[in-house]
């Protein structure tokens, strides 16, 4: 019986330690202009989405993002919390995606704005939703383009 109590006490200590460590975590976002302690992690995340522009005031929501491959050939979704309002974010991606080699296919600016781009055998869809009073949420989904028949 004493052995079971010791194992239960050890297990409880481990769970408590995990909860404390989880509470001190950063919240799952990484800003491209972060410095000092998280700079290595920030560099890895920013390089993973290497061929899309990310504004300095934007933060990547790592928990909501999905990355398959990395660098210039990544697929998946990058979710950003932007410090830019919807109109500024729309203009930012409309202007900066072509500088990364993306060709604009179509765009619609409305309550939920959508821009679509093409680069080689991939398509990128940028969706911009209103966020708080001063910001917006940006979701960039990159997927393979279907072959033209």
Number of C-alpha atoms within 10 A of each C-alpha: 5 7 8 9 10 11 11 12 12 12 12 12 12 12 12 12 12 11 11 11 10 11 10 8 8 9 11 12 18 22 23 20 14 16 11 7 8 12 15 12 13 21 16 13 19 21 15 20 21 16 19 23 16 21 18 12 15 23 23 23 19 16 11 13 17 15 16 13 12 17 16 13 17 19 21 18 20 23 23 25 21 26 20 21 18 24 14 13 22 22 11 15 19 19 12 15 23 16 13 13 14 20 17 17 12 11 16 12 14 12 10 13 18 19 20 21 20 21 18 11 11 16 21 25 19 23 20 26 20 18 16 12 9 11 19 21 23 28 20 20 19 24 18 16 13 9 6 4 3
